[in-house]
Every structure is written in C-alpha cells, then in structure tokens.
C-alpha cells in the first residue's frame, strides 16, 4: 500500500535540509526482542519531529543474514522479520508524512548478501542466466587472486568459490559479493528494486557506497599509496592495509556516471531524491561529478568531517575543497560529524577532555551553519558520548578483526536512552543486542526534555531558529583569515540579503578579536550568551567564551 507524500511543491526541499539518521537496530524496540524495529521507530517519531528536522534517513531494514547488520541485503523488497513487515513500513511512512517529515531509505546497490537468490544462481555454474551478475575472475596460474585489490574490512577483496573454481570480488565482507555493473541486466534489475520503493511513496534514497558500483573491467592492480596519504580516508584507519593503496581501479570508475543518469531519470518520475555516499581518497571531484546539476545524484554525503582532526584549519580546508569542487558543476553536498560508522563526535572531538555541553553545542552550530545539507545521527541531539563495549559483547565484524587497536563501530550503535529510570534506558523490555551504556542514562530524552538548559533543549531551539535563516540553508560561503588559530570565521551570503557571519572558538579559553566593521549580533540567535562585545583602545572587540559561537549580521549586500 503506497503512502501519499508530503507536499511536493518545493521540489528542492533537500537543498539545505537537515536529515536525521536512524539506525533501526538501536532506536526503539517495540516487541521486547532486544532489537529496534519499524514499529518502534513509528512510536517515537514525535521526538524527531519536535527537533525541527526536514527528513529522516533510515538505515537498512531489508531481509538480510545480518553479517553487516543489514548492509548485506538478501531481498531488496522484503522487510526483515527482525524489523517488522511491509505493513509496518507503510504505517511508519504514513506517520512520517503526517508529521511533515520526508523519508529517505538506504539502498545498497553495489553488492548483495551471499544469501541473495541472484548470487546463489550466479555461483552455481559458469553458464547459468546470472553467471555474469557478479564479478568473477580466474585465479593466476599459481592459484592466487587475480589482482591486488583489498577489502575495506581488511585482507584481499577476492574470495575463492569451489563450485565455479573462480574468485568473486567483495569490496567489503566476503559475505557481500560485488554486483557486476558492466552487465546491463544487473543495472535493469537494480533499477527495478529502486522503483519498488518509489511506488510505495518514499521521498528519497541514500545510496550506500555508490562509487563502488563499477570496477575496472581489465582488473588492473591498484598502485601503492604514498606514505603521506595513508590514513587520509576518514572511514579507513591507517593500520588497515586498504589505506595503503590508491584505489584507482576498484571504485570511482567513469562508467558509473551513465548509470547514475539512468537512476536519476527513474527518480525524477517520482520526485524522489538521491543522496549518494561517496568515500574516496580524493572525494570532492567525484562528488562534483556525481551531483552535476540535474544529471545524476541530487546531493553527495561527505566523510570529510568524520575525522579526529577538528582544528579550524582542517575544517576550513575540507569545506573550501568541497565548495570549490561543487561550484563549477552546480552540485550539492551533505555534511555530517557523526554516523553509524565512526565514534560519536562528543568523544571524537573532545581531545580526551571531560564531557562538555558547550563543546557539543559548538559542533552542532557549526554543522548547521555550513553550506550544504546536514545529517544528524540519532543521539547527537543529546550530546551522547561514545559508548564502551567490552570485547565479549562486541558484534561488529570490523571491530573483531582489528581489536584491540580498533574497537569497531559498536560504540556509536548502542541503544538510544529514552528514560533514565527504566531498564536499558527504555529502549527494550528484553536483553538489548548491544548493552545500554550507563553514562548515557543521565542524558536520556525524558530527563533532558524537562531541563531548559539541556543539550536537547538547545538542539530544538537551534534547529527551529535555523529554519528562519534562509542564508544558512542555501547561501554561499566564504572564509576569513584570523590571527587566532582557535577561531573559525566565515560568512554566508546571497539572494541580495545582508550577509550572515559566524565565528567559532574551538578553544577551552576565552578569545578576543576585533569586531568587523558593521557587524552586529544577530537578533534571536540561540548562542548570544557565548559572546560579549566591548570597546578597547577605541575598537569594538568581540570576546568569545570557551567554545563560544557568534552569529552576526553584516551591512551591505551579499
């Protein structure tokens, strides 16, 4: 049963939108089995709506053996019984639309589960109808894999299959074989899977690993990476051998552009939006190609702020690099400082310091001030720190493979704390799939909702205020040099409006700077108390508190 969409009069609602990411396993459990589900999401949608976001991105809920917790799909059109039914999906979608929220669902097109019916047929012989639907290759004469490509999760990207006596490609887990996009039938089949969800009324898709959708047909070896570049990819650790190659041939191939154009034509039939995940050593040019206005994706998801480095110089470099790449193509980006794959920003950007709500407020204000759309991961509105999960309770295969130097992704996937008093934070009446983290309970939604000075109260205020600032949604951005390395200073401009300036103090001590001529505090800004204007030696000075933020209105035209 299809659900009617929200008002589609604004076809570019996604431009500058705020998207709230829900990881279904950990959001809310409705039936006591310890795993979050679609009815659980539906029961808590009022909380998300109260934040003032535009859309919800729901991570995979499709049928899956859960080797990578849903990113290994065995049936694109079925809801996994862990999460509910198609009827539960329809009810969730209808409720989102009733609350004025758009729905973006994850689609994993680059690979399937090895339990998918397509793969079962493909591996059965070398001459069956789906023999070429996956990437198969003969071994070298000595029996080793056909080339040097590596898996993101560590080790070779090739798995031997004794039935076909060939290797198959898996860019991620061995249980996630890569589809062969050089096969036209594969492309058509995947477009059919996307159409199925368009027909059910979704507003958009987040396409996982979308630059992995083609490989070099000649299977050429990747060259080694320079020592200086190892570790620059934010989602791949420097101690992972994957970071030791330049990935010239196993992803980001030019053939993908034509496929994305066909995908865009399909989505345009339904007014659906495409958000692409683009992970690449040199992502901005790829993102620019993929979002070239009107041709391919609507917007591309950036990993650039998911690193531990959060110095003003680093942040400025990342934002300017993407903005300069997108400008010639008219493309659009989407920023995030946390997601289900990296440690939570409250811990990652703390530098080892104690939790500090002022710092949490700064990163949220920054995220919502950059040019582009923004994605907020569940729990970030509460300022949740990274959870500690002991090895014996670890679920993530990535973490188990690289323990103890890397503890995996479970620390950002523990259950949402809804109430501090109920067992497991009110997430489930059963045993949760990951343990509820004790230090999260004092930060539970029920407790913060009753405290006007809480991070939750601030998040709601800031998000609703941002809706009143058109320049923060769609304006241009330009940065200013500062003599103080702890400061980040930029301007949002455009549409003939007076420019809006934003200044952030990333330090734990107060910082003063001369106030630019004509700049006055923006009326109604939620962070006014973190800055003070005074006069020194005849000059107007701005003093920013530790982790303080200032929004000011400039005279003149943008």
Number of C-alpha atoms within 10 A of each C-alpha: 11 14 17 13 20 18 10 11 7 7 11 12 14 25 18 25 21 26 26 25 23 23 23 24 28 26 24 28 27 20 17 14 15 23 24 27 27 28 20 24 26 19 14 13 16 13 11 22 18 12 19 22 23 20 25 25 22 20 21 26 29 27 22 26 18 16 18 18 18 22 25 28 29 23 18 24 15 15 20 22 13 18 25 20 18 18 13 18 22 18 18 21 26 22 17 23 21 13 15 17 23 23 26 25 22 20 25 21 25 22 26 26 27 23 17 20 12 20 21 14 15 21 24 15 14 16 11 11 11 19 19 20 22 24 23 26 18 15 16 10 8 6 11 13 21 20 16 16 25 24 19 20 21 19 16 21 25 28 17 19 13 10 10 18 15 20 21 24 29 27 23 23 25 21 18 25 27 29 28 22 25 20 14 12 14 19 19 14 11 19 17 15 15 19 17 14 18 20 12 17 23 26 26 27 24 24 22 23 20 24 25 24 25 24 25 16 12 7 14 15 17 17 14 13 16 11 10 7 14 21 20 16 20 19 17 19 16 15 14 18 18 25 25 19 20 20 19 16 19 24 19 24 17 14 14 20 19 12 19 19 16 16 21 20 14 17 22 13 10 15 19 20 23 25 26 27 20 23 26 24 19 12 21 25 16 20 28 25 20 29 26 19 17 14 18 24 28 23 26 30 24 26 22 24 19 23 22 16 15 19 16 18 14 14 16 17 14 16 22 17 15 22 22 13 19 23 13 11 17 14 25 29 26 25 24 21 28 24 22 18 14 22 25 25 28 25 20 19 20 16 11 8 9 9 14 13 17 17 22 24 22 18 20 23 23 15 20 23 26 25 27 29 25 27 24 23 22 24 27 22 22 24 26 27 23 22 22 17 21 11 13 7 11 21 18 17 17 20 18 15 14 16 13 10 9 14 20 23 23 25 24 25 28 25 32 29 31 24 20 20 14 13 15 25 24 20 26 27 16 14 15 20 19 20 20 25 20 14 15 25 23 16 25 22 24 18 17 19 16 11 11 10 11 18 24 26 18 21 22 18 16 20 20 16 14 21 17 10 13 15 25 23 23 20 22 19 22 15 16 11 11 11 7 12 13 17 23 22 18 18 25 25 22 16 13 9 17 16 23 26 25 21 20 25 28 24 17 13 12 15 20 17 16 14 17 14 10 10 16 17 17 17 10 9 16 20 18 17 12 18 22 15 16 13 11 9 6 7 13 16 17 19 21 26 22 19 25 27 29 26 24 21 19 21 14 10 11 17
